[in-house]
Amino acid sequence: MDLISWVKDRLIERTTWDGGVCVALGFLVLFMAPLAKIVAGAAIVYGAWTIWKGE
């Protein structure tokens, strides 16, 4: 069995898609964690500003 056939066979399996999603989410969390801290800080500042400002 060659590599292309093996990949095609795997792409139709649900577990391959589940594994791919898990790997993608893992990389997303791993590489986006520093950005998440910046976004969280901005959310805190904006939330405090909206509380302070009033309507």
N, C-alpha and C positions, 0 to 999 in steps of 0.2 A: 504494500500500500504506500503510495507516495504522499508527500506532505500536503499537497493541494486537496486530495481526496479526504485525508484525515481532517483537515480544517473544515471542509464542506460538511462532512458527517457531524462534526461537533456543533456547527452553527445551528443545526435544526433541533438540538437538544435544549430543553428548558434549563437544565442545570448549568450549561455553559453560559447562558444569559445571566442566571443568578450569580454565578462566580464572577462574571465580567462586571456586573453592577457593584458587587462587593469590592472588587479591586479598584474600580474607578472611585467609589466613595472613600476608600482608604487613602488613595493618592490625593483626593480633594481635601480631606481633613489634614493630611500631612503637610501639604504645601500651602494651604490657605489659612492655616492657624494664625500666622502673624497678621494677616489681613483681617481676620476675625476680631482680633484685639483692637485694631484701629476702628473698625466699624462699631464695636461695642462701646468704645470711648466716645465716638461721635453720637451714638444713640443716647448715652447718658447725658452728654452736654446738651443735646437738643431737648431731651425730656426735662432737664432742669430749667432750660430757657423757657419752655412752654409753661411750666409751673410758675415761674417767676413773672412772666409777662402777663398772664391772665387774658381774659377775652376782651 
